[in-house]
Amino acid sequence: MSSDLFAKIRRYFGDYATDKNIASVVELSKLPRFVAEYLATYFSHKYPGDWERRLREFVSEYYYDVGEKELLKSRLVEDKVVRILDELRVWVELGSGEYRGIIRALDVSDAVVPREIANAYPITMVTGAWGLLTLVYDPSKIPRNRRGEALASPIIVSEFKPLQTASADLNVLREARQYFTFEEWVDVLVNTLGLNHEIYSLRQKLLILSRLIPLVEENVNLMEFGPRATGKTYTYRNVSAYTRIIAGGLISPAALIYNLRTGMPGEIAVRDCVVFDEISRVRFQNPDEMMAKLKDYMESSQFERGRQKGSSGCSLVFMGNVEVEKRPEGYVPVEDLTYELPKFMRESAFIDRIHGVLPGWEIPKIGRSKAFLSKGYGIASDYFSEAMHTMRKISYATEIEKYVELQGSITVRDEKSVKKTVSALLKLLFPDEAFDKKELKQVVEIAVEMRQRVRDWLHKLSPEEFPLNTLSFSIRG
């Protein structure tokens, strides 16, 4: 019974449990899921009899779309002080030692940020953080050079109130896990993503949760292909504050790797995961150079641009939409996956660096919200986001050797891929590190299957270099 599951979630997660249904009651789709849940929970507790109306009014008053930037600028000029609900990302101007802010709603990248705000909320200097910003328009206070030319925007961030938790205590997950069976815990996580666990089979639920692999394990490279509206983008956009989605279009090395003009690291340097959505529509400035840098990063975790060099744990996800058809063995993609990639990615050296291909074609499209979205409690998204971020510091890859033996003509990349995938799934499904042989086998099967798709793909691209080979494994003990 779902009601029994939700009661257990409330009992064992306490303040870290949240009603996933309330965030979908009001129109909060423009906000990341973790922000929407934070606000919905806050307003429902503070104004239990009238929270929906108050929350709608709050979002209507303080949230601005990018298309409303001129309206927001006008309000700033006229009123001098405006409060908005937005993400603040801070960078440091090395020449002056001053802090500058990127504000999405205004489309500005050089708002003045007081040092005390940047130091009080260091996350704004890493990935950015959502909150309630108080903006002041005051041209008289901005720094100028000797010629009187402005060195920053006349917009000053005078206050910042974050709307996401900073708690990442993994003991919350570890202690709660012991009270749930394997199947129940899978359902807990599916509801945490905002989905109704009763709609999906166990395999489908495990595939959905496999989307979280790059969020809990460093330097994992995944691909997923499937029909539209199966929740691919929804998951990455809403479950983690440390993810950046790039939806097609032209991608510059400044945005992805390092901006030499501003001295600001690109998305790979600061994110837990960068998602290339609608991969067939992605374009690179100077594709040969970009692919060389991307392949080097995928192999070594090192990046460089100009004189700037560094390393990162950022995982990469490449997602594409494909048509599917139903066959006796289930739904399968109609197209050759190779041709869902842009031409500059259709090479074996790139494909071999992918740790696994997730069969998104097996996951049903999300239909009516009343049927497909969660009807009750799950783990609060802001806490779960921080918990996954913290999990990345832990790896079970070396421990897996004690229990799992890969068999067949195994390459170093095969071994690395399976270990990383298994490590990630164990962290998600068994945060208390308590699992039996049958459960471990279930996890390893998914990891091997995902890498097998890569091996089959490589054989199709280059049969002589990559002979047809079936990966297998055995569980020790």
LINRA-V45371 format. One record per residue. N is the residue number from 0. RES is the residue in one letter. PHI is phi in whole degrees, -180 to 180 (NA if undefined). PSI is psi as a letter, one per 30 degrees, with the letter a starting at -180 (* if undefined). BURIAL is b if it has 24 or more other C-alpha atoms within 12 Angstrom, else e. Layout:
n=N res=RES phi=PHI psi=PSI burial=BURIAL
n=N res=RES phi=PHI psi=PSI burial=BURIAL
This chain:
n=0 res=M phi=NA psi=k burial=e
n=1 res=S phi=-61 psi=e burial=e
n=2 res=S phi=-63 psi=e burial=e
n=3 res=D phi=-67 psi=e burial=e
n=4 res=L phi=-63 psi=e burial=b
n=5 res=F phi=-65 psi=e burial=b
n=6 res=A phi=-65 psi=e burial=e
n=7 res=K phi=-66 psi=e burial=b
n=8 res=I phi=-62 psi=e burial=b
n=9 res=R phi=-65 psi=e burial=b
n=10 res=R phi=-69 psi=e burial=e
n=11 res=Y phi=-97 psi=f burial=b
n=12 res=F phi=-107 psi=f burial=b
n=13 res=G phi=54 psi=b burial=e
n=14 res=D phi=-67 psi=f burial=e
n=15 res=Y phi=-91 psi=g burial=b
n=16 res=A phi=-98 psi=k burial=b
n=17 res=T phi=-143 psi=k burial=b
n=18 res=D phi=-77 psi=j burial=b
n=19 res=K phi=-68 psi=f burial=b
n=20 res=N phi=-73 psi=e burial=b
n=21 res=I phi=-71 psi=f burial=b
n=22 res=A phi=-71 psi=f burial=b
n=23 res=S phi=-101 psi=f burial=b
n=24 res=V phi=-71 psi=e burial=b
n=25 res=V phi=-104 psi=l burial=b
n=26 res=E phi=-78 psi=j burial=b
n=27 res=L phi=-124 psi=g burial=b
n=28 res=S phi=-65 psi=f burial=e
n=29 res=K phi=-75 psi=f burial=e
n=30 res=L phi=-99 psi=l burial=b
n=31 res=P phi=-57 psi=k burial=b
n=32 res=R phi=-57 psi=e burial=b
n=33 res=F phi=-67 psi=e burial=b
n=34 res=V phi=-75 psi=e burial=b
n=35 res=A phi=-60 psi=e burial=b
n=36 res=E phi=-65 psi=e burial=b
n=37 res=Y phi=-57 psi=e burial=b
n=38 res=L phi=-68 psi=e burial=b
n=39 res=A phi=-63 psi=e burial=b
n=40 res=T phi=-66 psi=e burial=b
n=41 res=Y phi=-61 psi=e burial=b
n=42 res=F phi=-70 psi=e burial=b
n=43 res=S phi=-68 psi=e burial=b
n=44 res=H phi=-79 psi=e burial=e
n=45 res=K phi=-80 psi=e burial=e
n=46 res=Y phi=-129 psi=i burial=e
n=47 res=P phi=-59 psi=f burial=e
n=48 res=G phi=-90 psi=f burial=e
n=49 res=D phi=-146 psi=g burial=e
n=50 res=W phi=-70 psi=e burial=e
n=51 res=E phi=-65 psi=e burial=b
n=52 res=R phi=-63 psi=e burial=e
n=53 res=R phi=-63 psi=e burial=e
n=54 res=L phi=-69 psi=e burial=b
n=55 res=R phi=-59 psi=e burial=b
n=56 res=E phi=-64 psi=e burial=e
n=57 res=F phi=-62 psi=e burial=b
n=58 res=V phi=-65 psi=e burial=b
n=59 res=S phi=-62 psi=e burial=e
n=60 res=E phi=-80 psi=e burial=e
n=61 res=Y phi=-108 psi=f burial=b
n=62 res=Y phi=-96 psi=k burial=b
n=63 res=Y phi=-125 psi=k burial=b
n=64 res=D phi=-74 psi=l burial=b
n=65 res=V phi=-59 psi=e burial=e
n=66 res=G phi=-67 psi=f burial=e
n=67 res=E phi=-101 psi=g burial=e
n=68 res=K phi=-63 psi=e burial=e
n=69 res=E phi=-70 psi=e burial=e
n=70 res=L phi=-64 psi=e burial=e
n=71 res=L phi=-66 psi=e burial=b
n=72 res=K phi=-60 psi=e burial=b
n=73 res=S phi=-62 psi=e burial=e
n=74 res=R phi=-62 psi=e burial=e
n=75 res=L phi=-63 psi=e burial=b
n=76 res=V phi=-65 psi=e burial=e
n=77 res=E phi=-77 psi=e burial=e
n=78 res=D phi=-96 psi=f burial=e
n=79 res=K phi=73 psi=f burial=e
n=80 res=V phi=-134 psi=k burial=b
n=81 res=V phi=-140 psi=k burial=b
n=82 res=R phi=-107 psi=k burial=b
n=83 res=I phi=-136 psi=l burial=b
n=84 res=L phi=-101 psi=j burial=b
n=85 res=D phi=-163 psi=l burial=b
n=86 res=E phi=-93 psi=k burial=b
n=87 res=L phi=-114 psi=k burial=b
n=88 res=R phi=-123 psi=k burial=b
n=89 res=V phi=-110 psi=k burial=b
n=90 res=W phi=-133 psi=l burial=b
n=91 res=V phi=-107 psi=k burial=b
n=92 res=E phi=-83 psi=j burial=e
n=93 res=L phi=-65 psi=e burial=e
n=94 res=G phi=-62 psi=e burial=e
n=95 res=S phi=-109 psi=f burial=e
n=96 res=G phi=76 psi=g burial=e
n=97 res=E phi=-92 psi=l burial=e
n=98 res=Y phi=-100 psi=k burial=b
n=99 res=R phi=-124 psi=l burial=b
n=100 res=G phi=-122 psi=k burial=b
n=101 res=I phi=-96 psi=k burial=b
n=102 res=I phi=-123 psi=j burial=b
n=103 res=R phi=-58 psi=e burial=b
n=104 res=A phi=-63 psi=f burial=b
n=105 res=L phi=-95 psi=f burial=b
n=106 res=D phi=58 psi=h burial=b
n=107 res=V phi=-119 psi=k burial=b
n=108 res=S phi=-122 psi=g burial=b
n=109 res=D phi=-136 psi=h burial=b
n=110 res=A phi=-66 psi=k burial=b
n=111 res=V phi=-79 psi=k burial=b
n=112 res=V phi=-119 psi=k burial=b
n=113 res=P phi=-59 psi=k burial=b
n=114 res=R phi=-56 psi=e burial=b
n=115 res=E phi=-66 psi=e burial=e
n=116 res=I phi=-70 psi=e burial=b
n=117 res=A phi=-61 psi=e burial=b
n=118 res=N phi=-73 psi=e burial=e
n=119 res=A phi=-72 psi=f burial=e
n=120 res=Y phi=-129 psi=i burial=b
n=121 res=P phi=-61 psi=f burial=e
n=122 res=I phi=-61 psi=f burial=b
n=123 res=T phi=-66 psi=f burial=b
n=124 res=M phi=-95 psi=f burial=b
n=125 res=V phi=-106 psi=d burial=b
n=126 res=T phi=-117 psi=f burial=b
n=127 res=G phi=93 psi=l burial=b
n=128 res=A phi=-148 psi=k burial=b
n=129 res=W phi=-84 psi=k burial=b
n=130 res=G phi=-175 psi=a burial=b
n=131 res=L phi=-97 psi=j burial=b
n=132 res=L phi=-103 psi=k burial=b
n=133 res=T phi=-102 psi=j burial=b
n=134 res=L phi=-108 psi=k burial=b
n=135 res=V phi=-118 psi=k burial=b
n=136 res=Y phi=-101 psi=j burial=b
n=137 res=D phi=-152 psi=i burial=b
n=138 res=P phi=-59 psi=f burial=e
n=139 res=S phi=-73 psi=f burial=e
n=140 res=K phi=-104 psi=f burial=e
n=141 res=I phi=-83 psi=k burial=b
n=142 res=P phi=-68 psi=k burial=b
n=143 res=R phi=-133 psi=l burial=e
n=144 res=N phi=-85 psi=a burial=e
n=145 res=R phi=-64 psi=f burial=e
n=146 res=R phi=-86 psi=g burial=e
n=147 res=G phi=85 psi=g burial=e
n=148 res=E phi=-82 psi=k burial=e
n=149 res=A phi=-66 psi=k burial=e
n=150 res=L phi=-101 psi=f burial=b
n=151 res=A phi=-156 psi=l burial=b
n=152 res=S phi=-68 psi=k burial=b
n=153 res=P phi=-77 psi=g burial=b
n=154 res=I phi=-102 psi=k burial=b
n=155 res=I phi=-119 psi=k burial=b
n=156 res=V phi=-85 psi=j burial=b
n=157 res=S phi=-90 psi=f burial=b
n=158 res=E phi=-145 psi=l burial=b
n=159 res=F phi=-145 psi=k burial=b
n=160 res=K phi=-118 psi=j burial=b
n=161 res=P phi=-66 psi=k burial=b
n=162 res=L phi=-119 psi=h burial=b
n=163 res=Q phi=-154 psi=k burial=b
n=164 res=T phi=-75 psi=l burial=b
n=165 res=A phi=-105 psi=g burial=e
n=166 res=S phi=-74 psi=k burial=e
n=167 res=A phi=-141 psi=h burial=b
n=168 res=D phi=-73 psi=j burial=e
n=169 res=L phi=-69 psi=f burial=b
n=170 res=N phi=-63 psi=f burial=e
n=171 res=V phi=-60 psi=e burial=b
n=172 res=L phi=-69 psi=e burial=b
n=173 res=R phi=-61 psi=e burial=b
n=174 res=E phi=-72 psi=e burial=e
n=175 res=A phi=-75 psi=e burial=b
n=176 res=R phi=-56 psi=e burial=b
n=177 res=Q phi=-64 psi=f burial=b
n=178 res=Y phi=-93 psi=g burial=e
n=179 res=F phi=-121 psi=k burial=b
n=180 res=T phi=-71 psi=l burial=e
n=181 res=F phi=-58 psi=e burial=b
n=182 res=E phi=-65 psi=e burial=e
n=183 res=E phi=-65 psi=e burial=b
n=184 res=W phi=-66 psi=e burial=b
n=185 res=V phi=-58 psi=e burial=b
n=186 res=D phi=-66 psi=e burial=b
n=187 res=V phi=-58 psi=e burial=b
n=188 res=L phi=-69 psi=e burial=b
n=189 res=V phi=-64 psi=e burial=b
n=190 res=N phi=-66 psi=e burial=b
n=191 res=T phi=-60 psi=e burial=b
n=192 res=L phi=-77 psi=f burial=b
n=193 res=G phi=91 psi=g burial=b
n=194 res=L phi=-110 psi=l burial=b
n=195 res=N phi=-85 psi=j burial=b
n=196 res=H phi=-65 psi=f burial=b
n=197 res=E phi=-74 psi=f burial=b
n=198 res=I phi=-79 psi=f burial=b
n=199 res=Y phi=-107 psi=l burial=b
n=200 res=S phi=-76 psi=l burial=e
n=201 res=L phi=-61 psi=e burial=e
n=202 res=R phi=-62 psi=e burial=b
n=203 res=Q phi=-62 psi=e burial=b
n=204 res=K phi=-66 psi=e burial=b
n=205 res=L phi=-67 psi=e burial=b
n=206 res=L phi=-67 psi=e burial=b
n=207 res=I phi=-60 psi=e burial=b
n=208 res=L phi=-69 psi=f burial=b
n=209 res=S phi=-66 psi=f burial=b
n=210 res=R phi=-64 psi=f burial=b
n=211 res=L phi=-85 psi=f burial=b
n=212 res=I phi=-52 psi=e burial=b
n=213 res=P phi=-69 psi=f burial=b
n=214 res=L phi=-87 psi=f burial=b
n=215 res=V phi=-114 psi=f burial=b
n=216 res=E phi=-129 psi=k burial=b
n=217 res=E phi=-74 psi=k burial=b
n=218 res=N phi=53 psi=h burial=b
n=219 res=V phi=-106 psi=k burial=b
n=220 res=N phi=-116 psi=j burial=b
n=221 res=L phi=-120 psi=l burial=b
n=222 res=M phi=-124 psi=k burial=b
n=223 res=E phi=-138 psi=k burial=b
n=224 res=F phi=-125 psi=k burial=b
n=225 res=G phi=-175 psi=l burial=b
n=226 res=P phi=-65 psi=l burial=b
n=227 res=R phi=-67 psi=l burial=b
n=228 res=A phi=68 psi=g burial=e
n=229 res=T phi=-99 psi=g burial=b
n=230 res=G phi=96 psi=g burial=b
n=231 res=K phi=-59 psi=e burial=b
n=232 res=T phi=-68 psi=e burial=b
n=233 res=Y phi=-54 psi=e burial=b
n=234 res=T phi=-62 psi=e burial=b
n=235 res=Y phi=-69 psi=e burial=b
n=236 res=R phi=-73 psi=e burial=b
n=237 res=N phi=-107 psi=f burial=b
n=238 res=V phi=-95 psi=f burial=b
n=239 res=S phi=-139 psi=k burial=b
n=240 res=A phi=-83 psi=f burial=b
n=241 res=Y phi=-110 psi=g burial=b
n=242 res=T phi=-113 psi=k burial=b
n=243 res=R phi=-124 psi=k burial=b
n=244 res=I phi=-102 psi=k burial=b
n=245 res=I phi=-111 psi=j burial=b
n=246 res=A phi=-96 psi=i burial=b
n=247 res=G phi=61 psi=a burial=e
n=248 res=G phi=79 psi=a burial=e
n=249 res=L phi=-84 psi=k burial=e
n=250 res=I phi=-114 psi=k burial=b
n=251 res=S phi=-98 psi=l burial=b
n=252 res=P phi=-64 psi=f burial=b
n=253 res=A phi=-65 psi=e burial=b
n=254 res=A phi=-74 psi=e burial=b
n=255 res=L phi=-90 psi=e burial=b
n=256 res=I phi=-114 psi=d burial=b
n=257 res=Y phi=-164 psi=k burial=b
n=258 res=N phi=-93 psi=j burial=e
n=259 res=L phi=-69 psi=f burial=e
n=260 res=R phi=-74 psi=e burial=e
n=261 res=T phi=-93 psi=f burial=e
n=262 res=G phi=74 psi=g burial=e
n=263 res=M phi=-100 psi=k burial=b
n=264 res=P phi=-60 psi=k burial=b
n=265 res=G phi=-80 psi=a burial=b
n=266 res=E phi=-62 psi=e burial=b
n=267 res=I phi=-61 psi=e burial=b
n=268 res=A phi=-75 psi=f burial=b
n=269 res=V phi=-118 psi=f burial=b
n=270 res=R phi=-98 psi=l burial=b
n=271 res=D phi=-77 psi=e burial=b
n=272 res=C phi=-153 psi=k burial=b
n=273 res=V phi=-113 psi=k burial=b
n=274 res=V phi=-110 psi=k burial=b
n=275 res=F phi=-95 psi=j burial=b
n=276 res=D phi=-86 psi=l burial=b
n=277 res=E phi=47 psi=h burial=b
n=278 res=I phi=-58 psi=f burial=b
n=279 res=S phi=-65 psi=f burial=b
n=280 res=R phi=-99 psi=g burial=b
n=281 res=V phi=-74 psi=k burial=b
n=282 res=R phi=-130 psi=k burial=b
n=283 res=F phi=-111 psi=k burial=b
n=284 res=Q phi=-71 psi=k burial=e
n=285 res=N phi=53 psi=i burial=e
n=286 res=P phi=-55 psi=e burial=e
n=287 res=D phi=-62 psi=e burial=e
n=288 res=E phi=-66 psi=e burial=e
n=289 res=M phi=-65 psi=e burial=b
n=290 res=M phi=-67 psi=e burial=b
n=291 res=A phi=-63 psi=e burial=e
n=292 res=K phi=-68 psi=e burial=b
n=293 res=L phi=-67 psi=e burial=b
n=294 res=K phi=-65 psi=e burial=b
n=295 res=D phi=-62 psi=e burial=e
n=296 res=Y phi=-65 psi=e burial=b
n=297 res=M phi=-62 psi=f burial=b
n=298 res=E phi=-87 psi=e burial=b
n=299 res=S phi=-111 psi=f burial=e
n=300 res=S phi=69 psi=g burial=b
n=301 res=Q phi=-106 psi=k burial=e
n=302 res=F phi=-133 psi=l burial=b
n=303 res=E phi=-155 psi=k burial=b
n=304 res=R phi=-155 psi=k burial=b
n=305 res=G phi=63 psi=b burial=e
n=306 res=R phi=-90 psi=f burial=e
n=307 res=Q phi=-86 psi=k burial=e
n=308 res=K phi=-131 psi=l burial=e
n=309 res=G phi=-174 psi=l burial=e
n=310 res=S phi=-129 psi=l burial=b
n=311 res=S phi=-151 psi=l burial=b
n=312 res=G phi=-98 psi=g burial=b
n=313 res=C phi=-60 psi=k burial=b
n=314 res=S phi=-91 psi=l burial=b
n=315 res=L phi=-122 psi=k burial=b
n=316 res=V phi=-127 psi=k burial=b
n=317 res=F phi=-118 psi=j burial=b
n=318 res=M phi=-121 psi=k burial=b
n=319 res=G phi=-139 psi=l burial=b
n=320 res=N phi=-95 psi=k burial=b
n=321 res=V phi=-132 psi=l burial=b
n=322 res=E phi=-80 psi=k burial=e
n=323 res=V phi=-128 psi=l burial=b
n=324 res=E phi=-138 psi=l burial=e
n=325 res=K phi=-91 psi=k burial=e
n=326 res=R phi=-124 psi=l burial=e
n=327 res=P phi=-54 psi=e burial=e
n=328 res=E phi=-84 psi=f burial=e
n=329 res=G phi=121 psi=a burial=e
n=330 res=Y phi=-75 psi=k burial=e
n=331 res=V phi=-138 psi=l burial=e
n=332 res=P phi=-70 psi=k burial=b
n=333 res=V phi=-80 psi=e burial=e
n=334 res=E phi=-86 psi=l burial=e
n=335 res=D phi=-72 psi=k burial=e
n=336 res=L phi=-61 psi=f burial=b
n=337 res=T phi=-55 psi=e burial=b
n=338 res=Y phi=-85 psi=g burial=e
n=339 res=E phi=-88 psi=f burial=b
n=340 res=L phi=-95 psi=l burial=b
n=341 res=P phi=-63 psi=l burial=b
n=342 res=K phi=-55 psi=e burial=e
n=343 res=F phi=-73 psi=f burial=b
n=344 res=M phi=-103 psi=f burial=b
n=345 res=R phi=-86 psi=i burial=b
n=346 res=E phi=-141 psi=k burial=b
n=347 res=S phi=-66 psi=e burial=b
n=348 res=A phi=-62 psi=e burial=b
n=349 res=F phi=-79 psi=e burial=b
n=350 res=I phi=-60 psi=e burial=b
n=351 res=D phi=-65 psi=f burial=b
n=352 res=R phi=-85 psi=f burial=b
n=353 res=I phi=-83 psi=k burial=b
n=354 res=H phi=-80 psi=f burial=b
n=355 res=G phi=-170 psi=l burial=b
n=356 res=V phi=-110 psi=j burial=b
n=357 res=L phi=-87 psi=k burial=b
n=358 res=P phi=-80 psi=i burial=b
n=359 res=G phi=-62 psi=f burial=b
n=360 res=W phi=-68 psi=f burial=b
n=361 res=E phi=-87 psi=f burial=b
n=362 res=I phi=-92 psi=k burial=b
n=363 res=P phi=-66 psi=l burial=b
n=364 res=K phi=-65 psi=k burial=b
n=365 res=I phi=-78 psi=j burial=b
n=366 res=G phi=-93 psi=b burial=e
n=367 res=R phi=-59 psi=k burial=e
n=368 res=S phi=-60 psi=e burial=e
n=369 res=K phi=-64 psi=f burial=e
n=370 res=A phi=-95 psi=e burial=e
n=371 res=F phi=-95 psi=f burial=b
n=372 res=L phi=-90 psi=l burial=b
n=373 res=S phi=-55 psi=k burial=b
n=374 res=K phi=-104 psi=g burial=b
n=375 res=G phi=-162 psi=b burial=b
n=376 res=Y phi=-91 psi=l burial=b
n=377 res=G phi=-150 psi=a burial=b
n=378 res=I phi=-76 psi=k burial=b
n=379 res=A phi=-55 psi=k burial=b
n=380 res=S phi=-65 psi=e burial=b
n=381 res=D phi=-67 psi=e burial=b
n=382 res=Y phi=-67 psi=e burial=b
n=383 res=F phi=-63 psi=e burial=b
n=384 res=S phi=-60 psi=e burial=b
n=385 res=E phi=-68 psi=e burial=b
n=386 res=A phi=-64 psi=e burial=b
n=387 res=M phi=-63 psi=e burial=b
n=388 res=H phi=-60 psi=e burial=b
n=389 res=T phi=-71 psi=e burial=b
n=390 res=M phi=-58 psi=f burial=b
n=391 res=R phi=-62 psi=f burial=b
n=392 res=K phi=-77 psi=f burial=e
n=393 res=I phi=-109 psi=k burial=b
n=394 res=S phi=-138 psi=k burial=b
n=395 res=Y phi=-102 psi=g burial=b
n=396 res=A phi=-55 psi=e burial=b
n=397 res=T phi=-73 psi=e burial=e
n=398 res=E phi=-66 psi=e burial=e
n=399 res=I phi=-62 psi=f burial=b
n=400 res=E phi=-60 psi=f burial=e
n=401 res=K phi=-69 psi=f burial=e
n=402 res=Y phi=-114 psi=f burial=b
n=403 res=V phi=-122 psi=k burial=b
n=404 res=E phi=-119 psi=j burial=b
n=405 res=L phi=-80 psi=k burial=b
n=406 res=Q phi=-128 psi=l burial=e
n=407 res=G phi=100 psi=a burial=e
n=408 res=S phi=-82 psi=i burial=e
n=409 res=I phi=-92 psi=k burial=b
n=410 res=T phi=-94 psi=l burial=e
n=411 res=V phi=-60 psi=e burial=e
n=412 res=R phi=-70 psi=e burial=b
n=413 res=D phi=-61 psi=e burial=b
n=414 res=E phi=-62 psi=e burial=b
n=415 res=K phi=-63 psi=e burial=b
n=416 res=S phi=-62 psi=e burial=b
n=417 res=V phi=-65 psi=e burial=b
n=418 res=K phi=-61 psi=e burial=b
n=419 res=K phi=-64 psi=e burial=b
n=420 res=T phi=-66 psi=e burial=b
n=421 res=V phi=-64 psi=e burial=b
n=422 res=S phi=-57 psi=e burial=b
n=423 res=A phi=-65 psi=e burial=b
n=424 res=L phi=-67 psi=e burial=b
n=425 res=L phi=-64 psi=e burial=b
n=426 res=K phi=-64 psi=e burial=b
n=427 res=L phi=-74 psi=e burial=b
n=428 res=L phi=-87 psi=f burial=b
n=429 res=F phi=-136 psi=i burial=b
n=430 res=P phi=-61 psi=f burial=b
n=431 res=D phi=-90 psi=g burial=e
n=432 res=E phi=63 psi=g burial=b
n=433 res=A phi=-110 psi=j burial=e
n=434 res=F phi=-145 psi=l burial=e
n=435 res=D phi=-102 psi=l burial=e
n=436 res=K phi=-62 psi=e burial=e
n=437 res=K phi=-66 psi=e burial=e
n=438 res=E phi=-68 psi=e burial=e
n=439 res=L phi=-63 psi=e burial=b
n=440 res=K phi=-59 psi=e burial=b
n=441 res=Q phi=-63 psi=e burial=b
n=442 res=V phi=-70 psi=e burial=b
n=443 res=V phi=-65 psi=e burial=b
n=444 res=E phi=-58 psi=e burial=b
n=445 res=I phi=-65 psi=e burial=b
n=446 res=A phi=-63 psi=e burial=b
n=447 res=V phi=-66 psi=e burial=b
n=448 res=E phi=-61 psi=e burial=b
n=449 res=M phi=-66 psi=e burial=b
n=450 res=R phi=-73 psi=e burial=b
n=451 res=Q phi=-60 psi=e burial=b
n=452 res=R phi=-63 psi=e burial=b
n=453 res=V phi=-66 psi=e burial=b
n=454 res=R phi=-61 psi=e burial=b
n=455 res=D phi=-64 psi=e burial=b
n=456 res=W phi=-65 psi=e burial=b
n=457 res=L phi=-62 psi=e burial=b
n=458 res=H phi=-63 psi=e burial=e
n=459 res=K phi=-67 psi=e burial=e
n=460 res=L phi=-75 psi=e burial=b
n=461 res=S phi=-147 psi=i burial=e
n=462 res=P phi=-58 psi=e burial=e
n=463 res=E phi=-72 psi=e burial=e
n=464 res=E phi=-75 psi=e burial=e
n=465 res=F phi=-126 psi=i burial=e
n=466 res=P phi=-60 psi=l burial=e
n=467 res=L phi=-64 psi=k burial=e
n=468 res=N phi=-148 psi=k burial=b
n=469 res=T phi=-102 psi=k burial=b
n=470 res=L phi=-77 psi=k burial=b
n=471 res=S phi=-146 psi=l burial=b
n=472 res=F phi=-158 psi=l burial=b
n=473 res=S phi=-138 psi=l burial=e
n=474 res=I phi=-99 psi=k burial=e
n=475 res=R phi=-77 psi=l burial=e
n=476 res=G phi=86 psi=* burial=e
